[in-house]
Amino acid sequence: GAEPYLSRDVAGGLLVHTQGFVAASALAEALRAAAVRHGVAFRTASAASGLRPVNGHVEVTADNGPLTTDVVIMAAGSWTGSVDIDGIAPPPVRPVRGQLVQLDWRGDPLSRVIFAPRCYVVPWTNGTVLVGATVEDVGFDERSTAGGVAELLDAIGGLLPASRTAGFDEVRVGLRPGTPDDLPVLGRAEAAPNVVYATGHYRNGVLLAPVTARLIADLVLDGREDALLEPFRPDRFDTT
């Protein structure tokens, strides 16, 4: 078969030739460098704690002093609700912890990403294998845990028996921005059209980043509200 070293308990699978992966941190660095080349300025040592829409502008309270801007795009992920917006209730975005383990792989070679019911496995070009990922509603707890690591090692052990002799490289932890319906929050805040949300992508942030960027850029720069935004409106959670 396409992956002959899978456990004999695996009865079959679906081969997707277009499946691939990217290194998220390297992609973020490349996007930042490209943005700088196009004139974008970054302020990375200053946290924003509040927004106040006033007179067609938005006043931003930040650690290094106030800012005034025409539009604010709220892309704070799991921390969306941590930025107070005067007169606006934040959408219900919550953190969902995900743990991943990286193994120093010396076993039988893998040639592609493998998705299984209990885990996914990504073979990197440097000889390591990434195994993910847990899904844990534990709030803003970014600790790695013995239980999370054990869950992942047990899952890959059942899928790839050779993993039991792999070296342990590291464990990574991230907080995914989840919503009640597991869909992103995209579009203008109803009470303040110059506050735009681009958050709540849960487990698909990197995958949905290109289409999110296009939709939000069209909305902010050209005032074009694509019909694709409708199911993701920030006010869809309102109960009043």
C-alpha positions as YAML, in Angstrom:
chain: A
units: angstrom
residues:
- id: 1
  name: GLY
  ca: [0.00, 0.00, 0.00]
- id: 2
  name: ALA
  ca: [0.90, 3.68, -0.03]
- id: 3
  name: GLU
  ca: [2.01, 3.55, 3.64]
- id: 4
  name: PRO
  ca: [3.16, -0.04, 4.29]
- id: 5
  name: TYR
  ca: [4.33, 0.60, 7.87]
- id: 6
  name: LEU
  ca: [0.92, 1.37, 9.33]
- id: 7
  name: SER
  ca: [-0.44, -1.05, 11.90]
- id: 8
  name: ARG
  ca: [-2.10, -4.19, 10.57]
- id: 9
  name: ASP
  ca: [-5.22, -3.03, 12.39]
- id: 10
  name: VAL
  ca: [-5.63, -0.33, 9.72]
- id: 11
  name: ALA
  ca: [-8.04, -1.79, 7.19]
- id: 12
  name: GLY
  ca: [-7.80, 0.93, 4.57]
- id: 13
  name: GLY
  ca: [-7.69, 4.63, 3.86]
- id: 14
  name: LEU
  ca: [-8.29, 7.43, 1.41]
- id: 15
  name: LEU
  ca: [-5.27, 8.67, -0.54]
- id: 16
  name: VAL
  ca: [-5.47, 12.45, -1.12]
- id: 17
  name: HIS
  ca: [-2.75, 13.54, -3.54]
- id: 18
  name: THR
  ca: [-3.28, 17.26, -2.84]
- id: 19
  name: GLN
  ca: [-2.75, 16.90, 0.92]
- id: 20
  name: GLY
  ca: [0.18, 18.90, 2.27]
- id: 21
  name: PHE
  ca: [1.39, 20.90, 5.25]
- id: 22
  name: VAL
  ca: [3.23, 24.08, 6.12]
- id: 23
  name: ALA
  ca: [5.36, 25.12, 9.07]
- id: 24
  name: ALA
  ca: [3.07, 27.64, 10.75]
- id: 25
  name: SER
  ca: [5.77, 29.64, 12.53]
- id: 26
  name: ALA
  ca: [7.91, 29.91, 9.39]
- id: 27
  name: LEU
  ca: [4.84, 30.94, 7.39]
- id: 28
  name: ALA
  ca: [4.05, 33.67, 9.93]
- id: 29
  name: GLU
  ca: [7.61, 35.00, 9.70]
- id: 30
  name: ALA
  ca: [7.42, 35.04, 5.89]
- id: 31
  name: LEU
  ca: [4.09, 36.88, 5.95]
- id: 32
  name: ARG
  ca: [5.47, 39.45, 8.36]
- id: 33
  name: ALA
  ca: [8.51, 40.05, 6.15]
- id: 34
  name: ALA
  ca: [6.29, 40.44, 3.10]
- id: 35
  name: ALA
  ca: [4.04, 42.90, 4.96]
- id: 36
  name: VAL
  ca: [7.04, 45.01, 6.02]
- id: 37
  name: ARG
  ca: [8.19, 45.17, 2.39]
- id: 38
  name: HIS
  ca: [4.75, 46.56, 1.53]
- id: 39
  name: GLY
  ca: [4.94, 49.29, 4.17]
- id: 40
  name: VAL
  ca: [3.25, 47.68, 7.17]
- id: 41
  name: ALA
  ca: [4.55, 48.80, 10.59]
- id: 42
  name: PHE
  ca: [4.39, 46.38, 13.55]
- id: 43
  name: ARG
  ca: [4.23, 47.26, 17.24]
- id: 44
  name: THR
  ca: [5.04, 44.01, 19.00]
- id: 45
  name: ALA
  ca: [5.94, 45.19, 22.50]
- id: 46
  name: SER
  ca: [2.62, 46.86, 23.27]
- id: 47
  name: ALA
  ca: [-0.63, 45.13, 24.24]
- id: 48
  name: ALA
  ca: [-4.02, 46.69, 23.47]
- id: 49
  name: SER
  ca: [-6.51, 46.53, 26.33]
- id: 50
  name: GLY
  ca: [-9.46, 48.57, 25.08]
- id: 51
  name: LEU
  ca: [-11.21, 50.17, 22.11]
- id: 52
  name: ARG
  ca: [-13.61, 53.10, 22.03]
- id: 53
  name: PRO
  ca: [-15.46, 53.93, 18.79]
- id: 54
  name: VAL
  ca: [-16.01, 57.69, 18.64]
- id: 55
  name: ASN
  ca: [-16.79, 60.18, 15.86]
- id: 56
  name: GLY
  ca: [-16.14, 57.73, 13.03]
- id: 57
  name: HIS
  ca: [-12.79, 56.64, 14.46]
- id: 58
  name: VAL
  ca: [-11.60, 54.11, 17.01]
- id: 59
  name: GLU
  ca: [-9.49, 55.09, 20.00]
- id: 60
  name: VAL
  ca: [-7.19, 52.27, 21.09]
- id: 61
  name: THR
  ca: [-5.82, 52.00, 24.62]
- id: 62
  name: ALA
  ca: [-2.35, 50.42, 24.44]
- id: 63
  name: ASP
  ca: [0.57, 49.93, 26.79]
- id: 64
  name: ASN
  ca: [2.71, 52.50, 25.02]
- id: 65
  name: GLY
  ca: [0.01, 55.14, 24.75]
- id: 66
  name: PRO
  ca: [-3.30, 55.75, 22.96]
- id: 67
  name: LEU
  ca: [-3.79, 55.38, 19.22]
- id: 68
  name: THR
  ca: [-6.52, 56.66, 16.92]
- id: 69
  name: THR
  ca: [-7.38, 54.84, 13.72]
- id: 70
  name: ASP
  ca: [-10.12, 54.61, 11.12]
- id: 71
  name: VAL
  ca: [-10.64, 50.86, 11.41]
- id: 72
  name: VAL
  ca: [-9.63, 48.16, 13.89]
- id: 73
  name: ILE
  ca: [-9.53, 44.50, 12.87]
- id: 74
  name: MET
  ca: [-9.98, 42.26, 15.89]
- id: 75
  name: ALA
  ca: [-7.79, 39.23, 15.15]
- id: 76
  name: ALA
  ca: [-6.87, 38.37, 18.74]
- id: 77
  name: GLY
  ca: [-7.81, 34.69, 18.55]
- id: 78
  name: SER
  ca: [-8.52, 33.14, 21.93]
- id: 79
  name: TRP
  ca: [-7.97, 36.55, 23.56]
- id: 80
  name: THR
  ca: [-10.75, 38.28, 21.60]
- id: 81
  name: GLY
  ca: [-12.80, 38.84, 24.74]
- id: 82
  name: SER
  ca: [-9.80, 40.25, 26.64]
- id: 83
  name: VAL
  ca: [-9.92, 43.52, 24.69]
- id: 84
  name: ASP
  ca: [-12.71, 45.67, 26.11]
- id: 85
  name: ILE
  ca: [-14.74, 47.47, 23.43]
- id: 86
  name: ASP
  ca: [-16.86, 50.34, 24.68]
- id: 87
  name: GLY
  ca: [-20.53, 49.59, 24.00]
- id: 88
  name: ILE
  ca: [-19.91, 46.23, 22.32]
- id: 89
  name: ALA
  ca: [-20.29, 42.76, 23.84]
- id: 90
  name: PRO
  ca: [-17.57, 40.50, 22.46]
- id: 91
  name: PRO
  ca: [-18.51, 37.35, 20.53]
- id: 92
  name: PRO
  ca: [-18.24, 34.15, 22.61]
- id: 93
  name: VAL
  ca: [-14.72, 33.06, 21.64]
- id: 94
  name: ARG
  ca: [-13.09, 30.66, 24.10]
- id: 95
  name: PRO
  ca: [-9.64, 29.03, 24.27]
- id: 96
  name: VAL
  ca: [-9.40, 25.31, 23.48]
- id: 97
  name: ARG
  ca: [-6.03, 23.82, 24.36]
- id: 98
  name: GLY
  ca: [-4.21, 21.62, 21.89]
- id: 99
  name: GLN
  ca: [-1.09, 19.64, 22.74]
- id: 100
  name: LEU
  ca: [1.23, 18.18, 20.10]
- id: 101
  name: VAL
  ca: [4.32, 16.03, 20.47]
- id: 102
  name: GLN
  ca: [7.34, 15.95, 18.19]
- id: 103
  name: LEU
  ca: [9.25, 12.68, 17.98]
- id: 104
  name: ASP
  ca: [12.79, 12.02, 16.85]
- id: 105
  name: TRP
  ca: [11.85, 9.42, 14.27]
- id: 106
  name: ARG
  ca: [14.22, 6.52, 13.61]
- id: 107
  name: GLY
  ca: [11.61, 4.02, 12.53]
- id: 108
  name: ASP
  ca: [10.12, 3.05, 9.21]
- id: 109
  name: PRO
  ca: [9.82, 6.03, 6.88]
- id: 110
  name: LEU
  ca: [6.56, 7.84, 6.21]
- id: 111
  name: SER
  ca: [5.93, 9.66, 2.96]
- id: 112
  name: ARG
  ca: [2.85, 11.75, 3.68]
- id: 113
  name: VAL
  ca: [0.56, 13.26, 6.31]
- id: 114
  name: ILE
  ca: [-1.67, 10.63, 7.92]
- id: 115
  name: PHE
  ca: [-5.03, 11.42, 9.48]
- id: 116
  name: ALA
  ca: [-6.52, 8.79, 11.76]
- id: 117
  name: PRO
  ca: [-9.52, 8.85, 14.13]
- id: 118
  name: ARG
  ca: [-7.39, 9.55, 17.24]
- id: 119
  name: CYS
  ca: [-4.49, 11.60, 15.87]
- id: 120
  name: TYR
  ca: [-2.73, 12.96, 12.82]
- id: 121
  name: VAL
  ca: [0.93, 12.42, 11.95]
- id: 122
  name: VAL
  ca: [3.14, 14.81, 9.98]
- id: 123
  name: PRO
  ca: [6.59, 13.59, 8.83]
- id: 124
  name: TRP
  ca: [8.99, 16.56, 8.67]
- id: 125
  name: THR
  ca: [11.96, 16.76, 6.34]
- id: 126
  name: ASN
  ca: [14.38, 17.00, 9.30]
- id: 127
  name: GLY
  ca: [13.64, 13.44, 10.42]
- id: 128
  name: THR
  ca: [11.11, 14.27, 13.12]
- id: 129
  name: VAL
  ca: [7.43, 13.42, 13.24]
- id: 130
  name: LEU
  ca: [4.72, 15.70, 14.63]
- id: 131
  name: VAL
  ca: [1.74, 14.06, 16.34]
- id: 132
  name: GLY
  ca: [-1.38, 16.00, 17.17]
- id: 133
  name: ALA
  ca: [-3.54, 17.00, 18.72]
- id: 134
  name: THR
  ca: [-5.54, 17.03, 21.92]
- id: 135
  name: VAL
  ca: [-8.76, 19.04, 22.29]
- id: 136
  name: GLU
  ca: [-9.19, 20.35, 25.84]
- id: 137
  name: ASP
  ca: [-11.58, 22.92, 27.29]
- id: 138
  name: VAL
  ca: [-9.38, 24.13, 30.15]
- id: 139
  name: GLY
  ca: [-9.47, 27.90, 29.74]
- id: 140
  name: PHE
  ca: [-6.23, 29.86, 29.44]
- id: 141
  name: ASP
  ca: [-4.09, 27.01, 30.73]
- id: 142
  name: GLU
  ca: [-1.11, 26.63, 28.40]
- id: 143
  name: ARG
  ca: [0.64, 23.88, 30.32]
- id: 144
  name: SER
  ca: [1.63, 20.61, 28.73]
- id: 145
  name: THR
  ca: [0.34, 17.66, 30.73]
- id: 146
  name: ALA
  ca: [1.29, 14.03, 31.25]
- id: 147
  name: GLY
  ca: [-2.24, 13.01, 30.33]
- id: 148
  name: GLY
  ca: [-2.16, 14.90, 27.04]
- id: 149
  name: VAL
  ca: [1.20, 13.46, 26.03]
- id: 150
  name: ALA
  ca: [0.11, 9.95, 27.02]
- id: 151
  name: GLU
  ca: [-3.04, 10.29, 24.92]
- id: 152
  name: LEU
  ca: [-1.04, 11.21, 21.83]
- id: 153
  name: LEU
  ca: [1.62, 8.55, 22.34]
- id: 154
  name: ASP
  ca: [-1.05, 5.90, 22.80]
- id: 155
  name: ALA
  ca: [-2.82, 7.05, 19.63]
- id: 156
  name: ILE
  ca: [0.27, 6.93, 17.44]
- id: 157
  name: GLY
  ca: [1.35, 3.66, 19.06]
- id: 158
  name: GLY
  ca: [-1.81, 2.02, 17.76]
- id: 159
  name: LEU
  ca: [-1.32, 3.53, 14.32]
- id: 160
  name: LEU
  ca: [2.44, 3.16, 13.85]
- id: 161
  name: PRO
  ca: [4.04, 0.44, 15.99]
- id: 162
  name: ALA
  ca: [7.55, 1.78, 15.23]
- id: 163
  name: SER
  ca: [6.72, 4.93, 17.22]
- id: 164
  name: ARG
  ca: [7.43, 3.05, 20.45]
- id: 165
  name: THR
  ca: [11.17, 3.25, 19.74]
- id: 166
  name: ALA
  ca: [11.12, 6.92, 18.69]
- id: 167
  name: GLY
  ca: [12.95, 9.54, 20.72]
- id: 168
  name: PHE
  ca: [10.95, 12.27, 22.44]
- id: 169
  name: ASP
  ca: [11.85, 15.69, 21.04]
- id: 170
  name: GLU
  ca: [9.36, 18.17, 22.53]
- id: 171
  name: VAL
  ca: [5.74, 18.92, 23.36]
- id: 172
  name: ARG
  ca: [3.98, 22.03, 22.06]
- id: 173
  name: VAL
  ca: [0.87, 23.72, 23.39]
- id: 174
  name: GLY
  ca: [-1.47, 26.19, 21.72]
- id: 175
  name: LEU
  ca: [-4.86, 27.75, 22.44]
- id: 176
  name: ARG
  ca: [-7.34, 27.54, 19.59]
- id: 177
  name: PRO
  ca: [-10.12, 30.16, 19.41]
- id: 178
  name: GLY
  ca: [-13.35, 28.19, 19.53]
- id: 179
  name: THR
  ca: [-16.94, 29.40, 19.17]
- id: 180
  name: PRO
  ca: [-20.28, 27.79, 20.13]
- id: 181
  name: ASP
  ca: [-20.88, 26.61, 16.54]
- id: 182
  name: ASP
  ca: [-17.18, 25.98, 15.74]
- id: 183
  name: LEU
  ca: [-17.30, 28.54, 12.91]
- id: 184
  name: PRO
  ca: [-15.22, 31.72, 12.56]
- id: 185
  name: VAL
  ca: [-16.41, 35.22, 13.46]
- id: 186
  name: LEU
  ca: [-15.97, 37.48, 10.43]
- id: 187
  name: GLY
  ca: [-17.36, 40.93, 9.69]
- id: 188
  name: ARG
  ca: [-18.32, 44.26, 11.20]
- id: 189
  name: ALA
  ca: [-19.49, 44.69, 14.77]
- id: 190
  name: GLU
  ca: [-23.15, 45.68, 14.55]
- id: 191
  name: ALA
  ca: [-22.79, 48.60, 17.00]
- id: 192
  name: ALA
  ca: [-19.53, 49.90, 15.48]
- id: 193
  name: PRO
  ca: [-18.99, 49.33, 11.73]
- id: 194
  name: ASN
  ca: [-15.34, 50.38, 11.96]
- id: 195
  name: VAL
  ca: [-14.59, 47.48, 14.30]
- id: 196
  name: VAL
  ca: [-14.16, 44.32, 12.18]
- id: 197
  name: TYR
  ca: [-13.78, 40.80, 13.55]
- id: 198
  name: ALA
  ca: [-11.53, 38.13, 12.04]
- id: 199
  name: THR
  ca: [-11.33, 35.49, 14.75]
- id: 200
  name: GLY
  ca: [-12.73, 32.19, 15.99]
- id: 201
  name: HIS
  ca: [-11.09, 29.94, 13.38]
- id: 202
  name: TYR
  ca: [-10.68, 27.11, 15.93]
- id: 203
  name: ARG
  ca: [-8.50, 24.35, 14.39]
- id: 204
  name: ASN
  ca: [-8.31, 25.84, 10.89]
- id: 205
  name: GLY
  ca: [-6.56, 29.18, 11.34]
- id: 206
  name: VAL
  ca: [-3.70, 28.57, 8.91]
- id: 207
  name: LEU
  ca: [-5.95, 26.85, 6.39]
- id: 208
  name: LEU
  ca: [-8.52, 29.66, 6.36]
- id: 209
  name: ALA
  ca: [-6.04, 32.54, 6.61]
- id: 210
  name: PRO
  ca: [-5.87, 33.30, 2.84]
- id: 211
  name: VAL
  ca: [-9.62, 33.45, 2.26]
- id: 212
  name: THR
  ca: [-10.14, 35.36, 5.52]
- id: 213
  name: ALA
  ca: [-7.54, 37.93, 4.47]
- id: 214
  name: ARG
  ca: [-9.20, 38.42, 1.09]
- id: 215
  name: LEU
  ca: [-12.72, 38.76, 2.51]
- id: 216
  name: ILE
  ca: [-11.68, 41.18, 5.27]
- id: 217
  name: ALA
  ca: [-9.46, 43.24, 2.96]
- id: 218
  name: ASP
  ca: [-12.31, 43.59, 0.46]
- id: 219
  name: LEU
  ca: [-14.62, 44.65, 3.28]
- id: 220
  name: VAL
  ca: [-12.26, 47.20, 4.86]
- id: 221
  name: LEU
  ca: [-10.56, 48.64, 1.78]
- id: 222
  name: ASP
  ca: [-13.37, 48.52, -0.78]
- id: 223
  name: GLY
  ca: [-16.51, 48.29, 1.34]
- id: 224
  name: ARG
  ca: [-17.41, 45.07, -0.47]
- id: 225
  name: GLU
  ca: [-19.30, 42.69, 1.80]
- id: 226
  name: ASP
  ca: [-19.06, 39.27, 0.18]
- id: 227
  name: ALA
  ca: [-22.03, 36.95, 0.60]
- id: 228
  name: LEU
  ca: [-19.59, 34.39, 1.99]
- id: 229
  name: LEU
  ca: [-19.42, 36.46, 5.20]
- id: 230
  name: GLU
  ca: [-23.11, 36.05, 6.04]
- id: 231
  name: PRO
  ca: [-22.92, 32.73, 7.99]
- id: 232
  name: PHE
  ca: [-20.05, 34.11, 10.09]
- id: 233
  name: ARG
  ca: [-21.61, 37.38, 11.23]
- id: 234
  name: PRO
  ca: [-20.45, 38.49, 14.72]
- id: 235
  name: ASP
  ca: [-24.04, 39.18, 15.81]
- id: 236
  name: ARG
  ca: [-25.31, 35.65, 15.10]
- id: 237
  name: PHE
  ca: [-24.85, 34.74, 18.76]
- id: 238
  name: ASP
  ca: [-27.08, 37.57, 20.04]
- id: 239
  name: THR
  ca: [-30.00, 36.29, 22.08]
- id: 240
  name: THR
  ca: [-31.72, 39.60, 22.76]
...
